[in-house]
Amino acid sequence: MENLLTLGERIIFTIMGLASVLALAVVIERGLIFRHNARIGEKIFNEIIGKLRSKEIQSLGIYMEQYPESVYARFAAFIKEHFSSGEKPLGHMMEGKIIEERMFLEKRIIILSSLGNNAPFIGLLGTVLGIIKAFYNLGTLGNTGAEVVMRSISTALLATACGLLIAIPVVMLNNYFSKRLKNVVQNLEILSKEALASAAKE
């Protein structure tokens, strides 16, 4: 039984180690995407609005050539492509495009949410296994095994600490990305309304 409990503890720590690596990879990948879009957005967001208000629709395609990875550039190119469809069809198509871009930005963020919610429970499972092992050793070794029991309890509590250590920054980063995502979607909705206002003047 002790061997199984020890194996269980090792599996728990391995899972938490892999979870931390996965979380770091997602944070770096999503962080670069949001940073890139924020930087490009600062450059071209107001320019796109200006072109929509002055009805320079055909010039919106230039942003896609310059910044193909930017959400704003893709949305501007989409407006240019479908502007002649009419106000109502354009509105529906832009709603779909916003959903598409939101799904792109949300991709893999669910991993952070899942890790943030479940890492403490994984650590708690490691703690439970460690305490069971400690009591098993106490029952097997008696008073002579006090040192072994203390080490087992210490390892058990370490599992919970690791779970919290992973969960706290992951939850904070998940909230940060969610806020950035909300800002981007709101900006796309502003561009959508500007495009509809421009189409209504046709």
C-alpha positions as CSV (number, residue, x, y, z in Angstrom):
1,M,0.0,0.0,0.0
2,E,2.8,2.4,0.9
3,N,4.3,1.9,-2.6
4,L,1.0,2.8,-4.2
5,L,0.6,5.9,-2.1
6,T,4.2,7.0,-3.0
7,L,3.5,6.4,-6.7
8,G,0.3,8.4,-6.4
9,E,2.2,11.3,-4.8
10,R,4.8,11.2,-7.6
11,I,2.0,11.2,-10.2
12,I,0.4,14.2,-8.6
13,F,3.6,16.2,-8.5
14,T,4.3,15.2,-12.1
15,I,0.9,16.4,-13.2
16,M,1.4,19.7,-11.4
17,G,4.8,20.1,-13.0
18,L,3.3,19.5,-16.5
19,A,0.4,21.8,-15.7
20,S,2.8,24.6,-14.8
21,V,4.7,24.1,-18.1
22,L,1.5,24.1,-20.1
23,A,0.2,27.2,-18.3
24,L,3.5,29.0,-19.0
25,A,3.3,28.0,-22.7
26,V,-0.3,29.3,-23.0
27,V,0.6,32.6,-21.2
28,I,3.5,33.2,-23.5
29,E,1.6,32.4,-26.7
30,R,-1.5,34.3,-25.9
31,G,0.5,37.1,-24.4
32,L,2.4,37.7,-27.6
33,I,-0.9,37.7,-29.6
34,F,-2.6,40.2,-27.3
35,R,0.5,42.4,-27.1
36,H,0.8,42.4,-30.9
37,N,-2.8,43.3,-31.4
38,A,-2.8,46.0,-28.8
39,R,0.3,47.6,-30.3
40,I,-1.1,47.5,-33.9
41,G,-4.5,48.6,-32.6
42,E,-3.0,51.7,-31.2
43,K,-1.6,52.6,-34.6
44,I,-4.6,51.8,-36.9
45,F,-7.8,51.8,-34.9
46,N,-8.4,55.6,-35.2
47,E,-7.2,55.5,-38.8
48,I,-9.8,52.9,-39.7
49,I,-12.5,55.0,-38.0
50,G,-11.4,58.0,-40.0
51,K,-11.5,56.1,-43.3
52,L,-14.9,54.8,-42.5
53,R,-16.2,58.3,-41.7
54,S,-14.7,59.8,-44.9
55,K,-15.9,56.7,-46.9
56,E,-12.4,55.7,-48.0
57,I,-13.6,52.1,-48.0
58,Q,-11.3,50.8,-50.6
59,S,-8.2,52.0,-48.7
60,L,-9.1,49.7,-45.8
61,G,-7.4,46.8,-47.5
62,I,-3.9,48.3,-47.0
63,Y,-3.9,47.3,-43.3
64,M,-4.3,43.6,-44.1
65,E,-1.2,43.9,-46.3
66,Q,0.8,45.6,-43.6
67,Y,-0.5,43.7,-40.5
68,P,-1.9,40.4,-41.6
69,E,-1.9,39.0,-38.1
70,S,-3.8,41.9,-36.6
71,V,-7.5,41.4,-35.6
72,Y,-8.2,45.0,-36.6
73,A,-6.6,44.7,-40.0
74,R,-8.6,41.5,-40.7
75,F,-11.8,43.2,-39.6
76,A,-11.1,46.3,-41.8
77,A,-10.4,44.1,-44.8
78,F,-13.7,42.2,-44.1
79,I,-15.6,45.5,-44.1
80,K,-14.0,46.5,-47.4
81,E,-14.9,43.2,-49.0
82,H,-18.6,43.2,-47.9
83,F,-19.4,46.9,-47.7
84,S,-21.3,46.9,-50.9
85,S,-23.7,44.2,-49.6
86,G,-25.9,46.8,-47.9
87,E,-26.4,48.0,-44.4
88,K,-28.5,45.1,-43.0
89,P,-26.5,42.2,-44.5
90,L,-23.3,43.9,-43.6
91,G,-24.4,44.2,-40.0
92,H,-25.2,40.5,-39.8
93,M,-21.9,39.5,-41.4
94,M,-19.9,41.7,-39.1
95,E,-21.6,40.2,-36.1
96,G,-20.4,36.8,-37.4
97,K,-16.9,38.1,-38.0
98,I,-16.7,39.5,-34.4
99,I,-17.7,36.0,-33.1
100,E,-15.0,34.4,-35.3
101,E,-12.3,36.8,-34.0
102,R,-13.4,36.3,-30.4
103,M,-13.1,32.6,-30.8
104,F,-9.6,33.1,-32.2
105,L,-8.5,35.2,-29.3
106,E,-10.2,32.9,-26.7
107,K,-8.4,29.9,-28.1
108,R,-6.4,28.1,-25.3
109,I,-7.5,30.6,-22.6
110,I,-9.8,27.9,-21.4
111,I,-6.7,25.9,-20.4
112,L,-5.8,28.7,-18.0
113,S,-9.3,28.7,-16.6
114,S,-9.3,25.0,-16.1
115,L,-5.9,24.9,-14.5
116,G,-6.8,27.8,-12.2
117,N,-9.9,26.0,-11.0
118,N,-8.5,22.5,-10.7
119,A,-4.9,23.0,-9.6
120,P,-5.8,23.4,-5.9
121,F,-7.9,20.2,-6.0
122,I,-5.0,18.3,-7.6
123,G,-2.7,19.6,-4.8
124,L,-5.4,18.6,-2.2
125,L,-5.5,15.1,-3.6
126,G,-1.7,14.9,-3.2
127,T,-2.1,16.1,0.4
128,V,-4.8,13.5,1.1
129,L,-2.5,10.7,-0.3
130,G,0.4,12.0,1.8
131,I,-1.7,12.0,5.0
132,I,-2.9,8.5,4.3
133,K,0.7,7.5,3.9
134,A,1.6,9.2,7.1
135,F,-1.1,7.4,9.1
136,Y,-0.2,4.1,7.5
137,N,3.4,4.5,8.5
138,L,2.4,5.6,12.0
139,G,0.3,2.4,12.3
140,T,3.1,0.3,10.9
141,L,6.1,1.8,12.6
142,G,4.5,3.1,15.8
143,N,6.3,5.7,17.9
144,T,9.6,4.8,16.3
145,G,8.4,6.1,12.9
146,A,7.6,9.7,14.1
147,E,10.3,11.1,11.8
148,V,9.0,9.3,8.8
149,V,5.5,10.4,9.6
150,M,6.5,14.1,9.9
151,R,8.3,13.9,6.5
152,S,5.2,12.4,4.9
153,I,3.0,15.1,6.3
154,S,5.4,17.8,5.2
155,T,5.4,16.4,1.6
156,A,1.6,16.2,1.8
157,L,1.3,19.9,2.6
158,L,3.8,20.7,-0.1
159,A,1.3,19.3,-2.6
160,T,-1.4,21.8,-1.6
161,A,1.1,24.6,-1.6
162,C,2.2,23.8,-5.1
163,G,-1.4,23.6,-6.2
164,L,-2.1,27.1,-4.9
165,L,1.2,28.4,-6.3
166,I,0.1,27.3,-9.7
167,A,-3.6,28.4,-9.4
168,I,-3.1,31.9,-8.0
169,P,-1.0,33.4,-10.9
170,V,-2.9,31.4,-13.5
171,V,-6.3,32.8,-12.3
172,M,-4.8,36.3,-12.3
173,L,-3.5,35.9,-15.8
174,N,-6.7,34.4,-17.0
175,N,-8.6,37.5,-15.7
176,Y,-6.1,39.7,-17.4
177,F,-6.5,38.0,-20.8
178,S,-10.3,38.1,-20.4
179,K,-10.1,41.8,-19.8
180,R,-7.9,42.3,-22.9
181,L,-10.3,40.1,-24.9
182,K,-13.2,42.2,-23.8
183,N,-11.4,45.4,-24.9
184,V,-10.7,44.0,-28.4
185,V,-14.2,42.8,-28.9
186,Q,-15.6,46.2,-27.8
187,N,-13.3,48.0,-30.3
188,L,-14.5,45.7,-33.1
189,E,-18.1,46.5,-32.1
190,I,-17.2,50.2,-32.4
191,L,-15.7,49.6,-35.9
192,S,-18.9,47.7,-36.8
193,K,-21.1,50.6,-35.8
194,E,-18.9,53.1,-37.7
195,A,-19.2,50.8,-40.8
196,L,-23.0,50.6,-40.4
197,A,-23.2,54.4,-40.0
198,S,-21.1,54.8,-43.2
199,A,-23.2,52.3,-45.1
200,A,-26.4,54.0,-44.0
201,K,-25.3,57.2,-45.7
202,E,-25.0,55.5,-49.1
